[in-house]
Amino acid sequence: MPKIPRFNPAHLRTHQRRWLVGLAVINLFLLALVVWLLVRPPAASTIPPAIVDSEACRRAIAADLAEASLSGKVGTTPRGIIRLEIVLPPGLSEEAMEATMEATMWIALEASSGHPACLGAPQVQVAITAHQAGGSTVTLRGQVKQADLEAWRAGEIGDDALAQRLTLIRQTIGGDDLSNPASRSR
């Protein structure tokens, strides 16, 4: 059996020695990086801060809604999301209801922006409900980031940009509304 020669660094060529030194330096760097990642303090949370004063925020929004002759519920969640629930008066025609719901959405969005007590809120959610003559209930739900609302109020973005960032869902429940698949006869 042939004899295996022992490793002798003196027998390495110059470029081989450079490679070994380079790999050793890289290994030391990676070891230092792993140690640093293990001992550093955890990163700060990316969750937005809660509303500074949720009661003052609710009062300010409710006052703005009342000024616009709208009434409803204004609340905040533990995570600071602002929620508005507005019920439209009964007896509106289909066309008047649609126009009123859209206008009410914009009024509610404007009412929920610009209040110092509300600036920490991550999001605003609005639900506008109307009861139709046929017994159905139509709800228009919208949600948008509070930062987008503040940018809109400050004139940094226009109505079209805010409308693109606003998520809207229209839902019809019950009654004789033919646009509601649940009410169609089979």
Protein Blocks (a to p, Z undefined) as FASTA:
>chain_A
ZZdddddfklpcfklmmmmmmmmmmmmmmmmmmmmmmmpccdddfbdcddfblmlmmmmm
mmmmmmnopacdddddfkopacddddddehiafklmmmmmmmmmmmmmmmmgoiaklmmp
mbdcdddddddfkopacdddddddfklmmmmmnopacfklmmmmpccddddeehjbfklm
klpcZZ
